[in-house]
Amino acid sequence: MTEEIFPFAGQVIYLKRKRIKNMYLRVQKPAGRIEVTAPMRMKRERITEFLGKHWSWVEKKQQAIREKAETQKLTRQYQTGDKIPLWGVYYDLVVRDSAGRQASVVCRDTRIVLTVPAYATVEQRREIVNGLYRRQLEQAIPKLLPRCEAIVGKKAAECRIRNMKTRWGTCNIVKARVWLNLQLAKYKPEALKYVMLHELTHLWVHNHGPAFKARMDVYCPDWRRIRQELNQFADFA
Ligand SMILES: [Zn+2]
């Protein structure tokens, strides 16, 4: 089996080739990723034609995924049955009564178990889940940062986690201080890596002009797709 990127209608299609007779098209959760499975020797024109024929279906499907994600985040009450994202995967939330003991949250297999007093408010529950995100990032960042610094060729004097409402990260160029949004723990690890590379690149180029983009193309060739997915499914709630 092989996999390649197949551009179509301004989107990224993941093209897999297998020993099969027919073509298959899928739009996947949670980010609306489009995947085509095609026979090994199928001509590219045939694949383009196939996509064109089914494109309105793809767009409808992506829209439905987006709307569902939107309702989930608006209706998230931190009760049993809610979906909680972590590293790009949705987990089933199970809420237990802490019965006087300390509140806690753990991730086990396909579930996130939140133990809180029965009277805990939505905000208090969210704060405790944010604690899980923070711990996950605290584990991930020390491993990822040296790798990103090696790619970019610049070092951050400091790298901190902050819960931000409008930005994925910031970089104080004078102090070489990088701040990463706590919310990044909700997305695929590649998103965290992209934001880290982006902020470190500011240590070379202050703005987002052509020189910045040229460096990003080298450090993170996939950055446009990752950024698009991140912003399309942004969930700061
Ligand atoms: Zn920037």
Boltz pocket constraint, residues with backbone or C-beta under 6 A from the ligand:
constraints:
  - pocket:
      binder: B
      contacts: [[A, 198], [A, 202], [A, 206], [A, 208]]
      max_distance: 6.0
